[in-house]
């Protein structure tokens, strides 16, 4: 994020916001050659605009699409790092972005306005796929195993001291000793119905007893690891700082948190015109497990590497593309 191409990408992104919205995007930041993904005649010279939201994992996922499409011969434009889910969604609906990875839970709850998530991953994917196609002409395909849902974490030391391993254990600790369960939560998690309010209802937590501090998401990880400001914290389950700081994910033993599997999203008109896009990207999705994406996130958020470099190197290591 601190190298010259991210600076150019951000600057380009600012210039691309016009009265009518986003425009053509910038160039793919790194060059790649063919690997197991080679030139696809139907995609040769096809103009494809790739988008993502503005956080580490989304930037990585966007670059995976870009490198794959480049190796397939498409003319790819980069519109990664768009601020927020709703902005990305609007850009897709209005044809300013052709393809992006998004999350099934986001589609179901945020875009479609559903209040009750589907409890299993495949069922949630199939539900959002059918509903979004019918309502908005959007195609969801190639769901990945990775599930970037919300979660609560604690430090390994706190887990040992308190015996808390599940969210039911956490709720019991709040009831018994609220001070021992001091919790840092991000601003969105604090108010979202798939965040703390819904969690409290599901696990019968007396919100009046909760020692809760609202902080920026980035602060939660170190604060929870230090166990001074708070002993538990809200996180995204695939964040690379979880293993780096030796944090322990609490088991959602009553199945509250929705599934947030990553999947490709395209307008139906684009998907119909370029069916090869999903075919090329499906093998990439299949390899995106929680372990894989967490490690890629760690390389960016802990080691300070560029998302584009991390994505390119993973694609090369998997044999999808070659470096140039």
Number of C-alpha atoms within 10 A of each C-alpha: 16 9 9 9 16 16 12 14 21 17 12 17 20 11 12 17 11 9 6 9 12 21 17 17 21 20 18 21 19 14 15 20 19 20 18 16 22 17 17 16 12 15 19 15 14 16 15 23 26 27 31 29 24 15 15 22 23 22 23 25 28 26 28 25 25 34 29 27 27 27 24 27 22 23 18 23 21 24 33 29 21 21 12 12 17 14 15 22 21 14 18 21 16 13 16 22 27 23 25 27 27 26 24 33 27 21 24 25 17 13 16 15 10 14 11 10 19 19 13 11 20 14 13 20 25 15 16 26 21 14 16 17 15 11 9 13 16 22 23 28 21 19 24 23 19 25 23 23 19 21 20 23 32 30 24 16 16 22 19 11 9 13 12 22 20 18 22 19 17 24 20 17 18 21 17 12 12 19 16 17 26 21 26 28 24 20 15 15 20 19 13 12 16 21 21 21 15 18 21 16 13 14 18 13 21 13 14 8 15 19 15 20 17 16 16 13 17 12 14 25 26 18 20 24 25 16 18 10 16 24 23 30 31 24 24 17 20 25 21 23 24 22 14 15 16 14 23 20 23 19 17 17 13 12 13 20 20 24 26 25 25 28 23 23 25 26 21 17 13 16 19 12 11 15 13 17 24 18 12 20 19 17 14 18 23 13 15 19 16 18 14 14 22 21 19 25 27 23 20 21 20 14 11 12 17 20 26 24 16 20 24 26 16 16 23 19 12 14 13 24 25 20 14 8
